[in-house]
Amino acid sequence: MRLRLLSPAGRAPTWVEEGFADYARRLPRDCRLELEELPLGRRGKGIPPARAIEEERDRLLARLDADELVVALDERGKAPDSTGLAEWLSAWMAEGRDVALLMGGPDGLHPDCLQRASQRWSLSPLTLPHGLVRVVVAEQIYRAWSILQGHPYHRA
């Protein structure tokens, strides 16, 4: 199974790239995590935010495979604990499909992206910067995998 985090965002600081890469590298090939950075929608004076969200929607939806399971990162989604996320990961692996994790730009995900998602995952009720979200997603996927493997990384 391949998990892809699709992220419309600008270039991330080095600590974000290193943090994401560290956790992604720990995962085995049959549960690999990849990051796909997409350009942000154009923002600026005289450009309504809705246009940027629509551009990001178009880019995100164009990157999805028809048979891929889509999970939207959304503050209104379910917020599983680590064991609950491990259950989600186990179910995703059992389905045998690749998983696309959709991250919104600065103004969030377009409703069409939320509609396309089979699940919505809330990391926190807090608003988190994009770089931190990348690292948290990678760490939590690794933690969920380690729970499933009985690896001592996770200590309840």
N, C-alpha and C positions, 0 to 999 in steps of 0.2 A: 504494500500500500504506500502511496505517496501522498503526503500532506503538503499543500501549497498555501502559503500565506500571501495573498494578493494585496499589496499595499500601495495605494496612490500617495506618494509622499516625496519630498525632496531628499537629497543625499543625507544619510544619517551620520551622526558623529561616530568616531572610531570605536568608542566604548559600546555603542549599540551593535555595530557590525560584529565586534569581537564577542559580545555576550550572546547574540543570536547564534553565531557560528559555533561557539563552544557547546551549547546545548544541542544544536542540530547534529553536530559531529558525534555526540554520545549515542545517538539513536542508531539502531541497526538498519541495514538496507531495506528490510521488509517493513519498515515504519519510518521511512525517511521524511525529513522536513526540509522544505525548500522555501526560499523567499523570492517573490517576483515583485520587483518595484515597478510601478507604473507612473507615468507623468501625472502630476496634479492637473486639475482643470484650471483654466486661466482665471485669475482673480485680479482685481484691480479697480481703479476708479472708472466708474461708468459700466462695469460688468456686474450684472446681478449674480449673487451667490448661486441661484438656481441653475444658471448656465454652467458653472463650474461643476456642480453636482451631477448634471446631466452628462457632461463630458466624462467624468469619472465613471458614471454608470455604464456608458458605452464601452469604455476601456475594460472595465471589470467583466461585464457580461460577454464581451468578445473573447476573453481569455478562458472562459469556462468550456469544459468538454461536456457534451450532451449527457453522458452517463455518470458524471462526477457528482458526489454528494456535496452540497453547498451548505456551509455554516457561516452565518453572518455574525460578526462581532458587533453586538448591539447592547447599549446600556439597559434596554427594556427586555433583554433576553433572560434566560435562566442562568443562575449563578451557582453551578455545582461546586461542592467542596472537592478536594483532590480525589477522594475515593469515587465520587460521582463522575468526575471527569474521566477517571480510569474506566468506569462502566461505559461511558460514551465511546471512548477509544476502543474498547473491546468490541462494542457493537459495530463501530465503523470498520474495524478489521474483519469482523465476521461477514460483513456485507461484501467484502472483496472489491470494493470500489475505491478509487482515489477520492480524496477530500480536498475541497477548496475552502479556505478560511478567508472570508471577505472582510477587509478593513476599510472603513470610510476615510475620506479626506477630512480636512479641518471642519467641514460643515456636515459631516456624517454621511451615511449611505442613502442613496436614492431609494424611494419606496419600491421600485422595480427590483432592486438587489435584495431587499428584504423579502419580497414576494417569491423570488427564485430560491431562497434559502429553505432548506428542510428543517433547520434548527437555528436558534439564535442563542449566542453565548455571551453573557455579560461577565466581564472580568471583575467589575467593581461598579458601585454606584458613583464613584468618583470619575471625573474626567481626567484621563491619563494622556501624557504626550505620546505621540506616535512611536518614537524610539523606544520608550519604556514598554509600550504595548507589545512591540516585537519581541523584546527580551522576555517579558512575562509569559507570552504565548509559548515561546520555545521552552522555557523552563517548566511550565505547567504540562506541556505535552511530554517532556522527558520524565517528569515526576509521575504522570499517569502511566506511562510505559513501565517505569521502574516498579510501581505498585503491582501491575499485572505480572511482572517477572519475579516478584518476591525479592527484589533487590533492596538492600538496606538503605538506599538513598532517602526514601521516605520514612520518616519516623512519626507516627501518629501521637 
